[in-house]
């Protein structure tokens, strides 16, 4: 009874954290585009490394953790969701986002060491990927088709 009275608060925090995480997921590869473009300008590169590092560490990582914690808190309060297919497909989609997040971390680390594994064009292209996952996950969470 006590926990179920908190369900809507959990959902509210879940959604706010998800928006903050996505702000970063949408922006990080855009920073990589500038980073690759200005790779021969040391002062720009230094500023971009700091921006990427802060975005990943101060915004994206905590926001991802809070999204997960409150997503699972809702499942603790309403375990009935686990009997539906949408939640499992949603969790698979969320793991796709987590893979994207850590891929961004690995690209950031390589570029901070002066390696450039991606072209500017590839960064622009990869930057569109989170939109597809956002569509899938929100569709599943809101429409609950199965
Ligand atoms: C493993 C991580 C996650 C878990 C366990 C989880 C779990 C849940 C649960 C149980 C609900 C409540 C459903 C309801 O009351 O109708 C919910 C709502 C929601 N989640 Fe997640 N979620 C996770 C990650 C995400 C992510 C990454 C996104 C966005 C891409 C997201 C978007 C939403 C939305 C939009 C709702 C609101 C649905 C509604 O009220 O109609 N969730 N989530």
Boltz pocket constraint, residues with backbone or C-beta under 6 A from the ligand:
constraints:
  - pocket:
      binder: B
      contacts: [[A, 11], [A, 14], [A, 15], [A, 18], [A, 67], [A, 68], [A, 70], [A, 71], [A, 72], [A, 74], [A, 75], [A, 81], [A, 91], [A, 94], [A, 97], [A, 133], [A, 134], [A, 137], [A, 138], [A, 141], [A, 142], [A, 143]]
      max_distance: 6.0
